[in-house]
Amino acid sequence: MADAALLSARGLGIERAGRLLFSDLDLDLLPGEIVHLRGANGAGKTTLLRILAGLSRFGFEGKVSRPQPALYLGHQSAVKPLLTPRENLRWHPSGEQFGDAGALEAALDSVGLYGYEDTPAGQLSAGQQRRVDLARLHLSERPLWLLDEPFTAIDVQGVARLQQRFARHAAGGGAVLLTSHQSLDLDHGVRIVDLALAA
Amino acid sequence: MATSSFYGALLRRQLALALRRPVQLLNPLLFFAVVILLFPLGLGPAPDTLSNFAGGILWIVALLANMLGVDSLFRGDFDDGSLDQLLLAEQPLYFVVLPYFFVHWLLNGALLALLAPLFALMLGLPARATGVLVLSLLLGCGVMTVLGAIGAALTVGLRRGGMLIVLLITPFYVPVLIFGAAAVQAAVAHQPAGPYLALLAAMLSLALGLGPAAVAAALRISVDS
C-alpha cells in the first residue's frame, strides 16, 4: 500500500454504564476515503469519534494511531456568541493557521455568511452559528476530518454544498469520517460503517 | 500557525471575551468595594481599630474576589466545545493555558491591586504601607490565579463544581494570605516587608513553573469523561 493510513484503530472496545457499546473494532482511514459512521442513538458514535480524535485517552480498549492531528468538529460548535464570525475563526482555539484575511472572507462567503463577517455571532441563527464552525472546512489544512453530525441545523442547499466539499477534500488526498443520520449523496464513493453490526 | 501568534490570538480572544461582558468585568470590583464598605459598619468607624485590621481585611477580600471569578475560567469553553478544540491544538497545552491565567490575573488581580490604595485610604491604612499592599496583591493574586485555575480545571466537568472548588483551593490560598497580610503588617510596623514579598515572588515562580502542567493534565481528565 503506497499511502499510509491517516488514521488506524485496532481492537477498539468500550463499555458505558455497564453496557458494551462495541468491541474489537478495527478501522482504517486512507487518503481519499469518505467513511459514513452509522448507528442508532446511543450506539457510541460520538464516543468513538472522541476516541479517534484523541480527546478520550482512557477508559477504552485498543489502540489508535494518528500521524497528524485531526480536524474535529463536535456537537458543540465552539463559536463564541460575543465574537464575530471573523474573530471566531481568526482566534480559533484549535491553534491552526487560517490564512490571511482574504482566505477567511472567502471561507465565510462559501458557507453563506457573506455580509455577516462582523456581526456578533450571538445575533446569528443556530444554523448560521454552525456555519461559522463549518467555515473551518474551507480553511483547514489538516488532511483528516472527524465530523460529528456536521449537517445539524444546516439547510438543504448547505448540506449539498458540504457534501461537495467532502468529495473535493477526499479527491485532494484527505479523508473524512462523519456521523450523520442522513444518507449521503455524492459523486465520491462512500464506505459505510455500521456500529450496531461492528459490535 | 507560528506558535507564538497562537498564544497572542488566545490572549486577544480572552481579552475580547472579558471586555465585551462589562458586567462580569465589574463583578469582582463591585464585590471588593461592597465588602470593604461593610467593614467600617461592622467594626465601628474608629480609625485605630480599622487601620489595625486594614491590611488583613484588604487581603481577605481580594482573595475572595479572586476565588469568585476563577470558577468560570474554563467553564464557558467547556460548555461550548472550545476546550475540545484547545486540547487538540498541536501547541503544548502547558503554554496554551498561560493566556487564560494572564487575563484572569489582569482582571481579578491586577485591577484590584491598583484600586486597593483607594480602599486602603478609606480603611485608614498608613500611607507607608500602600506600596507594599499593591505589590503583595499583584504577586499574591498571581499565585491564587494559578492555584484557582487548577481547581477550576479539575471541576470544570462537574455540573455543580462551585462549592467543591472553594473547598479544594482554600487550603492552598492560606499561605498566600498569611505572607501577603504579613507583608502589609510589617510595612505598617516599620519593619522590612522585603522577605515576605520575596516569599510571595518565590511562590509565584513555583506556581507558574508547575501550575500549567497540573492545569493541562486536569483539563485532559475533565474533558475525557
Interface residues (C-beta under 8 A of the other chain):
Chain A: A53 G54 L55 S56 R57 F58 G59 P69 A70 Y72 G74 H75 Q76 S77 A78 V79 K80 L82 L83 E87 R90 W91 H92 P93 S94 G95 E96 Q97
Chain B: M1 A2 F6 A9 L10 R12 R13 A16 L17 R20 R21 G76 D77 D79 D80 G81 S82 L83 D84 Q85 L86 L87 L88 A89 E90 Q91 V96 R220 V223 D224 S225
